[in-house]
Amino acid sequence: MELHRVLHLDDLVEGHPRRFELSGRAVLVTKIDGEPHAISDVCPHNGASLSEGVIKDGCVTCPWHFWRFSLHDGTRQGSPQISVEVFGTRLTAEGWIEVEVPAQEPTKSLREHLLESARRGPVSHTT
Ligand code: FES
């Protein structure tokens, strides 16, 4: 887990999303009722940037097809089986927002994928 100091709480406007690249991930950071929140900035539908959407009632609405995601638990409103990742936030004593983002695993090459697959052996098709 990597902790990133992103900006001061006073520099974040209530209900206005900001996008950050943290540990190789696009992260939406916003403030609701004075508290910082952070979720993935990538819509799981077609990849739109959620930080270009509108925030209202604790949810962000995707700008492309209007799916709504809770900024508290990341679930899609009306379809909670679909969600975006939620990242932990904390405030320092001086009011800086820090966001916890898991370190990104290094990308595997095709050769590494093939070797890993070969080591697992053939897939069984028995029922
Ligand atoms: S890309 Fe977000 S709802 Fe379609």
Boltz pocket constraint, residues with backbone or C-beta under 6 A from the ligand:
constraints:
  - pocket:
      binder: B
      contacts: [[A, 43], [A, 44], [A, 45], [A, 46], [A, 47], [A, 48], [A, 62], [A, 63], [A, 64], [A, 65], [A, 66], [A, 67]]
      max_distance: 6.0
